[in-house]
C-alpha cells in the first residue's frame, strides 16, 4: 500500500465488523498540494481508508488465506464533511453479504460521531496463484507481510 490510512484497529469481530482510526496530521505529504490554504483529506483517500479498514476485516475473517483483497465496487458513496489536520476519522465496516470470492460491506467514516463519509463496498479476495501457479511464492510473501502489518495495527491486549 502506498498510503497506510489506518493508524490503529480499535475493535474487531471476525466475520462481523471492524472499527479503526486514522488521525490526520498536518505532516501528511498530500496535504501540501490538496488545498494548501485549506488542507483537508481528499475524498478519494477517505474512501481508501474505508477500503483499508474493510480489507483488514476480511483478511482476519479468512485467517489471511488470500494475498489479494481488492475493491471492485463502491456504491452510494456520500461525503458529508471535511477531515482536517488534528481530527480523527473513525472507520467502521460491517459485512453485509459474502458470495464466493466477493464480500459486500457497509462502511462509514465519522468525526466525533457525525458521518463524514459512507458507502457500500464490494471487495474481492483471491490468491495470485489461482490464476498463475508461478505466483505461489509471491502469495506466501504477501500473506506474511499483511499478517505482520496487521499485528502492528491491532493489539487488543494493550
N, C-alpha and C positions, 0 to 999 in steps of 0.2 A: 504494500500500500504506500502510495506517495505521501498522503496525509493521514496520520492517525488521528481521527476525530473523536475518539473515545478515550478519556483520561482514566476512567475507573468504572468497573461494573459494580453497582451497589447491591443489586438483588438479582437472583437468577433461579427460576424454576424450570428445569429442563422439560421440554415438550409443551410448555405453557407460556411463559413470559420472561422478559428481562427489563431491568432498569439500569441505565448507565448515565454518566455525566460527561459533559465537555465544558471545561472552564475556559472561556475565551480570554486570551491575553493580548495586550497591545503588541507583544513580540511576535505574533503570528505573521509570517512574512507576506502573506497575500493581502493583509490589511493596508500595507503601504500603497497598494495600487487600487484597491476597491474603495472608492470614495475617500480619498486621503483626508479631506476636511471633515468627513462624517463616517469614520470607519465602522463598518458593520460586517458581520459574517455573510458571505454570499449565499443566496438561496440554494444554489446547487450544492454547496457544502453542508447546509442544514439537511438536505435530502441525503447526502453522503453519510452524515452522522447517523441518520435513521437506518440506512442500509447497513452500516458497520455494526450498530447495536443488534440489529436483526440477525446479521450473519453470525455473531458470537453465540446467539441463542441456538441457531441451527447447528453450528459446529459442536456445541456442548451436548445438545439433544441427541445427535448422531454419533457421539463419542469420537469426534474427529475422524470419521470414516472417509470423508471426502476432502480432496485437496482444493477443490474449486467450489466457491459459493458466490454466484454472480446474480446481480439484479437483472431480471429480464423484463420487468414491467413496473411502472409507478403510475397508479391511478388516483384520481381525485386529490392530488397534492394541493394543499391550501396553505398559503403563507399569511399569517395574521400579525406578526410583529418582527421587529429587528432584534438581532442579538448583538450587543455592543461589548467592547472590551470591559472586563470586570464582571460580566454576567456569567451565570452558569446555566447551560442548556441541559435540561434533564430529558433523556431519551427513554421512551417506553415502547415496547413492541410485544404484541400478543399474537400467537399463532391462531389463525382462523381456519385454515384448511391445508391438508397435506395430501398430495396425489403423486405417486411415483417419485420423480426427482424434482418436484416443484412444491414450494410452500408459499401460501399467501398469508401475509401478516398485516395487522392493523398497527400502524406506528405513529408516534407523535413526539414532538419536542416542546417542552414547556419552560417558561420562565416564571419562577415564583408561583407556580400553579396555573398560570394563564397560558393557553395554547399559542405557540409561535409558529408551528408548522405541523401538518398532519397529512396522512395519506395511507393508501393501501399498496403494499409492495409485494411483488412476486419474485421469489428467489429460487434459482435452480442450483442444484448441488450434484456434483459428479467428480469422477477422477479422470485425469487426462489419459490414463492407460485404458480406460473404457473405449477410447477412440483410436489409440495407437499404443500397442504394448511397449514400445521403446521408452515411454514416459513413466514407467513404474517407479524408477528411482526418483524421478522428479516429484512424483506424488508423495512418496515417503518423506522426502526432504521438506516439502511444503506443509504436510500434516504436522511434522515435528516442529517446524518454525511457528506455525499457528498455535500449537499447544503451548509452546514456551511463551509466546506473547500473551496468550490468554491467562497463563499463570501469573503474569505481571499485572494484568488488569483486574483480575478477580481474586481477592484474598478474603474469603468470608470469615476466616479465623482471626483476622486483625481488627 
